[in-house]
Amino acid sequence: MNIIDKIEEITGRKFEDLNYEERDVVRGWMSAISQKDPTIDSLREFVANWKVTVENQLANDELSQKKDMFLKARLKNLLAIEGFLQGPEKAKKALEAYLGTLEKK
């Protein structure tokens, strides 16, 4: 069973029936699944795409209080994951900046 069939089994909706953002997230998952080993860059891209999807859903004025709270919690988690994934890169840049300030012999 492929991922497209799994979507219909789980949600009762066909891939074509998903909205643009949902299809984009599924494509991101499919891309991640098709790779042998995920890279930090691919994870960053996936989290960024998922974050945009959640932000677009939050922009909908007709959300129930429960759905709004759920999406805000998801966004908060995605922001934490995004920060974690950027941590090593930020630390490397900070170290390079610090080393650039040291006196040379």
VENKA-V200799 format. One record per residue. N is the residue number from 0. RES is the residue in one letter. PSI is psi as a letter, one per 40 degrees, with the letter a starting at -180 (NA if undefined). OMEGA is omega in radians with two decimals (NA if undefined). Layout:
n=N res=RES psi=PSI omega=OMEGA
n=N res=RES psi=PSI omega=OMEGA
//
This chain:
n=0 res=M psi=h omega=3.13
n=1 res=N psi=i omega=-3.05
n=2 res=I psi=d omega=-3.14
n=3 res=I psi=d omega=3.10
n=4 res=D psi=d omega=-3.14
n=5 res=K psi=d omega=3.11
n=6 res=I psi=d omega=-3.12
n=7 res=E psi=d omega=3.14
n=8 res=E psi=d omega=-3.07
n=9 res=I psi=d omega=-3.02
n=10 res=T psi=e omega=-3.05
n=11 res=G psi=e omega=-3.14
n=12 res=R psi=i omega=3.07
n=13 res=K psi=i omega=3.12
n=14 res=F psi=d omega=-3.12
n=15 res=E psi=d omega=-3.12
n=16 res=D psi=e omega=3.11
n=17 res=L psi=i omega=3.09
n=18 res=N psi=i omega=-3.05
n=19 res=Y psi=d omega=-3.09
n=20 res=E psi=d omega=3.13
n=21 res=E psi=d omega=3.10
n=22 res=R psi=d omega=3.14
n=23 res=D psi=d omega=3.10
n=24 res=V psi=d omega=3.13
n=25 res=V psi=d omega=3.10
n=26 res=R psi=d omega=3.09
n=27 res=G psi=d omega=3.09
n=28 res=W psi=d omega=-3.12
n=29 res=M psi=d omega=3.10
n=30 res=S psi=d omega=3.14
n=31 res=A psi=d omega=-3.13
n=32 res=I psi=d omega=-3.07
n=33 res=S psi=e omega=3.11
n=34 res=Q psi=i omega=3.12
n=35 res=K psi=d omega=3.13
n=36 res=D psi=h omega=3.10
n=37 res=P psi=i omega=3.08
n=38 res=T psi=i omega=3.09
n=39 res=I psi=d omega=-3.14
n=40 res=D psi=d omega=3.13
n=41 res=S psi=d omega=3.08
n=42 res=L psi=d omega=3.09
n=43 res=R psi=d omega=-3.14
n=44 res=E psi=d omega=3.14
n=45 res=F psi=d omega=-3.14
n=46 res=V psi=d omega=3.12
n=47 res=A psi=d omega=3.11
n=48 res=N psi=d omega=-3.13
n=49 res=W psi=d omega=3.12
n=50 res=K psi=d omega=3.10
n=51 res=V psi=d omega=3.12
n=52 res=T psi=d omega=-3.14
n=53 res=V psi=d omega=3.12
n=54 res=E psi=d omega=3.10
n=55 res=N psi=d omega=3.10
n=56 res=Q psi=d omega=3.11
n=57 res=L psi=d omega=3.14
n=58 res=A psi=e omega=3.10
n=59 res=N psi=h omega=-3.09
n=60 res=D psi=e omega=-3.02
n=61 res=E psi=f omega=3.12
n=62 res=L psi=i omega=3.01
n=63 res=S psi=i omega=-3.14
n=64 res=Q psi=d omega=3.14
n=65 res=K psi=d omega=3.14
n=66 res=K psi=d omega=3.12
n=67 res=D psi=d omega=-3.14
n=68 res=M psi=d omega=3.12
n=69 res=F psi=d omega=-3.12
n=70 res=L psi=d omega=3.10
n=71 res=K psi=d omega=3.09
n=72 res=A psi=d omega=3.11
n=73 res=R psi=d omega=3.13
n=74 res=L psi=d omega=3.12
n=75 res=K psi=d omega=3.10
n=76 res=N psi=d omega=3.13
n=77 res=L psi=d omega=3.09
n=78 res=L psi=d omega=3.11
n=79 res=A psi=d omega=3.11
n=80 res=I psi=d omega=3.13
n=81 res=E psi=d omega=3.10
n=82 res=G psi=d omega=3.10
n=83 res=F psi=d omega=-3.12
n=84 res=L psi=d omega=3.14
n=85 res=Q psi=e omega=-3.09
n=86 res=G psi=d omega=-3.12
n=87 res=P psi=d omega=3.13
n=88 res=E psi=d omega=3.11
n=89 res=K psi=d omega=3.13
n=90 res=A psi=d omega=3.12
n=91 res=K psi=d omega=3.13
n=92 res=K psi=d omega=3.12
n=93 res=A psi=d omega=3.11
n=94 res=L psi=d omega=3.11
n=95 res=E psi=d omega=3.12
n=96 res=A psi=d omega=3.13
n=97 res=Y psi=d omega=-3.13
n=98 res=L psi=d omega=3.10
n=99 res=G psi=e omega=-3.14
n=100 res=T psi=e omega=-3.12
n=101 res=L psi=i omega=3.13
n=102 res=E psi=i omega=3.11
n=103 res=K psi=i omega=3.10
n=104 res=K psi=NA omega=NA
//
